[in-house]
Amino acid sequence: MTKNKKWILKKRPKGLVEESNFQFIEEELSELQDGEILIQTEYLSVDPTQRMWLTDMPGYLPPIQIDEVIRSGGMGRVIKSKNERFDEGDLVNGFMGWQTHLISDGKGFTKVPEVLPIPTMLNVLGLTGITAYFGLLDIGQPKEGDTVVVSGAAGATGSVVAQIAKIKGCNVIGIAGGEEKCGWLEDCGLDHVIDYKATKATKELGRIAKDGIDIYFDNVGGPLLEAVLFKINLNARIVICGAISNYASTDMPVGPRNLSSLIVNRARMEGFLVLDYLDKADEARQELSKWLMDGKIKHREDIQEGIENCPNTLNRLFTGQNIGKQILKI
Ligand SMILES: NC(=O)c1ccc[n+]([C@@H]2O[C@H](COP(=O)([O-])OP(=O)(O)OC[C@H]3O[C@@H](n4cnc5c(N)ncnc54)[C@H](OP(=O)(O)O)[C@@H]3O)[C@@H](O)[C@H]2O)c1
């Protein structure tokens, strides 16, 4: 008998999550049936979208229901298999959930070749890198010489976006919170970095982006978008990737009051979801792998440990404690 430890939802959180929103339980898993695999979780990907799934609002995936295990991407090892697609020892990627073990019929899980450390595969070569790649290249369509502003720039997605923009010959301005994050972005080769916690970002943008902004890659939402819209160039592209400043808030977000700037500047603002690009993920992975090998993309993974730390680790994204990709080693 295998014992599984897992976190289930008990009460929907307001603001940051608290342990009392969940219950941590231990259960005995049943014997494997034909066609099933037993997976042991190795690493969880900790993502801002999980906070959205805890809210009872319609989204691109259904909200997590009370008494359900918390949905979470990650990688795990097949430790028993009665499914011909999988062998014991295979590394697999999919929705593991906040749990140490799970039994699955294998649907939704893919085998992963172990070419790089797992945290790197969850970061630059995982959904994070694929989001950055298609968000910037397909929606943002950067051209050499463009000025690109990235919010949440020291985060998992933002740091890859900013470096791809550099590879494409753009002038890149990253916005992030704190000295250490900004120092790292300078090491990554960005042209300008704004520490929004130490300075007034809207004012700094005006000073730095003197020739206007061609692309804004928005990871955080909130008032910065309005400041950017005042500074966009003709045919600018605003890529709406995320709005983390709203996910844990109970207030309705305040929208930008100057959308008419999109008309004046014949500009485009477009949201996208990485899930729509999964059939082209290999294209992104190949290009990203090349840039990684050539040292053109630097990456950081922030690895916390222990299944008991799931709630605290999720909060790190919202308090800005993570630098680079937030991961939990189980
Ligand atoms: N569209 C898609 O398909 C897709 C896919 C993946 C991710 N996303 C979105 O991309 C964004 C980044 O995700 P990620 O996984 O790469 O996380 P991340 O950027 O590694 O971590 C989140 C960062 O957001 C910043 N932040 C948190 N609260 C904030 C606030 N109130 N105002 C401003 N900044 C705040 C913090 O950085 P600072 O310390 O610098 O503030 C924090 O480190 C999220 O909005 C996520 O939902 C979208």
The ligand as an SDF file (V2000), in Angstrom:
LIG
                    3D

 48 52  0  0  0  0  0  0  0  0999 V2000
   -1.1200   33.9290  -20.3410 N   0  0  0  0  0  0  0  0  0  0  0  0
   -0.5470   32.7790  -20.0220 C   0  0  0  0  0  0  0  0  0  0  0  0
   -0.7160   31.7450  -20.6590 O   0  0  0  0  0  0  0  0  0  0  0  0
    0.3600   32.7370  -18.8170 C   0  0  0  0  0  0  0  0  0  0  0  0
    1.1770   31.6260  -18.5600 C   0  0  0  0  0  0  0  0  0  0  0  0
    2.0420   31.6660  -17.4620 C   0  0  0  0  0  0  0  0  0  0  0  0
    2.0440   32.7830  -16.6350 C   0  0  0  0  0  0  0  0  0  0  0  0
    1.1920   33.8210  -16.9040 N   0  0  0  0  0  0  0  0  0  0  0  0
    1.1910   35.0260  -16.0720 C   0  0  0  0  0  0  0  0  0  0  0  0
    2.4690   35.5950  -16.1120 O   0  0  0  0  0  0  0  0  0  0  0  0
    2.7000   36.3090  -14.9110 C   0  0  0  0  0  0  0  0  0  0  0  0
    4.0260   35.8710  -14.3150 C   0  0  0  0  0  0  0  0  0  0  0  0
    3.9300   34.5050  -13.9180 O   0  0  0  0  0  0  0  0  0  0  0  0
    5.2120   33.7270  -13.4110 P   0  0  0  0  0  0  0  0  0  0  0  0
    4.8220   32.3200  -13.2250 O   0  0  0  0  0  0  0  0  0  0  0  0
    6.3400   34.0320  -14.3170 O   0  0  0  0  0  0  0  0  0  0  0  0
    5.4540   34.3530  -11.9660 O   0  0  0  0  0  0  0  0  0  0  0  0
    6.6900   35.2000  -11.4940 P   0  0  0  0  0  0  0  0  0  0  0  0
    6.7730   36.4230  -12.3410 O   0  0  0  0  0  0  0  0  0  0  0  0
    7.8800   34.3200  -11.4090 O   0  0  0  0  0  0  0  0  0  0  0  0
    6.3080   35.5840  -10.0100 O   0  0  0  0  0  0  0  0  0  0  0  0
    5.3760   36.5520   -9.7210 C   0  0  0  0  0  0  0  0  0  0  0  0
    6.0160   37.9500   -9.5460 C   0  0  0  0  0  0  0  0  0  0  0  0
    4.9850   38.9300   -9.6850 O   0  0  0  0  0  0  0  0  0  0  0  0
    5.3520   40.0950   -8.9880 C   0  0  0  0  0  0  0  0  0  0  0  0
    4.1960   40.5930   -8.2220 N   0  0  0  0  0  0  0  0  0  0  0  0
    3.4830   39.9410   -7.2840 C   0  0  0  0  0  0  0  0  0  0  0  0
    2.4770   40.7210   -6.8110 N   0  0  0  0  0  0  0  0  0  0  0  0
    2.5860   41.9020   -7.4790 C   0  0  0  0  0  0  0  0  0  0  0  0
    1.8520   43.1290   -7.4400 C   0  0  0  0  0  0  0  0  0  0  0  0
    0.8000   43.2930   -6.6340 N   0  0  0  0  0  0  0  0  0  0  0  0
    2.2500   44.1410   -8.2680 N   0  0  0  0  0  0  0  0  0  0  0  0
    3.3150   43.9920   -9.0730 C   0  0  0  0  0  0  0  0  0  0  0  0
    4.0380   42.8640   -9.1560 N   0  0  0  0  0  0  0  0  0  0  0  0
    3.6780   41.8310   -8.3770 C   0  0  0  0  0  0  0  0  0  0  0  0
    6.4990   39.7230   -8.0320 C   0  0  0  0  0  0  0  0  0  0  0  0
    7.6920   40.3020   -8.5710 O   0  0  0  0  0  0  0  0  0  0  0  0
    8.2260   41.7210   -7.9840 P   0  0  0  0  0  0  0  0  0  0  0  0
    8.9250   41.3860   -6.7210 O   0  0  0  0  0  0  0  0  0  0  0  0
    9.1100   42.2020   -9.0630 O   0  0  0  0  0  0  0  0  0  0  0  0
    7.0160   42.5560   -7.7440 O   0  0  0  0  0  0  0  0  0  0  0  0
    6.5740   38.2050   -8.1520 C   0  0  0  0  0  0  0  0  0  0  0  0
    7.8840   37.7220   -8.0050 O   0  0  0  0  0  0  0  0  0  0  0  0
    1.5090   36.0370  -13.9970 C   0  0  0  0  0  0  0  0  0  0  0  0
    0.5900   37.1140  -14.0980 O   0  0  0  0  0  0  0  0  0  0  0  0
    0.9120   34.7780  -14.6090 C   0  0  0  0  0  0  0  0  0  0  0  0
   -0.4480   34.6310  -14.3240 O   0  0  0  0  0  0  0  0  0  0  0  0
    0.3640   33.8060  -17.9660 C   0  0  0  0  0  0  0  0  0  0  0  0
  1  2  1  0
  2  3  2  0
  2  4  1  0
  4  5  1  0
  4 48  2  0
  5  6  2  0
  6  7  1  0
  7  8  2  0
  8  9  1  0
  8 48  1  0
  9 10  1  0
  9 46  1  0
 10 11  1  0
 11 12  1  0
 11 44  1  0
 12 13  1  0
 13 14  1  0
 14 15  2  0
 14 16  1  0
 14 17  1  0
 17 18  1  0
 18 19  2  0
 18 20  1  0
 18 21  1  0
 21 22  1  0
 22 23  1  0
 23 24  1  0
 23 42  1  0
 24 25  1  0
 25 26  1  0
 25 36  1  0
 26 27  1  0
 26 35  1  0
 27 28  2  0
 28 29  1  0
 29 30  1  0
 29 35  2  0
 30 31  1  0
 30 32  2  0
 32 33  1  0
 33 34  2  0
 34 35  1  0
 36 37  1  0
 36 42  1  0
 37 38  1  0
 38 39  2  0
 38 40  1  0
 38 41  1  0
 42 43  1  0
 44 45  1  0
 44 46  1  0
 46 47  1  0
M  CHG  2   8   1  16  -1
M  END
$$$$
